[in-house]
Amino acid sequence: MHALWNGVMKGAQDRALTSGLICVGQAGFGLMLAMISPVMSWAAVPWLIASIVIHWGYFYLLNVAYRLGDLSLIYPISRGLAPLLVALAAQIWVGEVLPPLAWGGILAISAGITVLAAPVLRGALPAAGLAAAVGVGLMVASYSLVDGMGVRASENAVAYIAWVFIGNLSVAFYIFPTRMDRLRALPRRTIWLGLTGGVISGCAYGLVLFAKTLAPLGLVSALRETSVIFAAMIGVLWFGEGPRARRLIAAGIVALGIVLIAAQG
């Protein structure tokens, strides 16, 4: 699901407006969850505010990155940094010490993602695109850690998930007012695609946050980033990006990482 909505973002004719539409779709999903969930604990509010601020930076940098590079390059770099950063931060600040086998799985997943990003070393991505992709990775690691702490402090995972998405509606409020003419000119199909992408994004991240109440943050983050393989497939099949052989090698390495993480349990 995560790779799918990033494909929607990459293929959009107007990525700024699509970012806003995705946030509207997320907010709609969040409102539905809020109506069926109890009130979350006030202890989670600081984490919620921090998450919304970080997501502003995330959507901005994601827009810039996809303007400068291919999905199959930007996505692996931005997502490949997150598992290691989250696992390290969780060990230092949260005290979640992972066993050696789990670290082996996290490193294997990051290595597989790095294989996909290898063309960057040959200049396939401009320096500005690389910087934006790295920035996205830092934002992903930041909100992953913040939301992991917030959802645990909330005493109700569904309520926290709902308010994260409702809060992201502020991104749409920033994007739309100065672009109303462009918004009205968008085909109806594009609008529905953006809103649907938001719902898919909401479902994907909601599952991730729920998983963080059940398992260590570093492991959840690592398994989540297996979506990079699906993103590579979308890049090849949907956008005609290549080469294909590297994707198969990377998929095998990532699969090994998943096996190692599962084995430690």
Helices and strands as residue ranges (DSSP letters): H 2-11, H 15-36, G 42-44, H 45-68, H 71-89, I 90-94, H 100-117, G 118-122, H 127-153, H 157-167, H 169-175, G 177-179, H 180-185, H 188-211, H 217-224, H 227-237, H 245-264
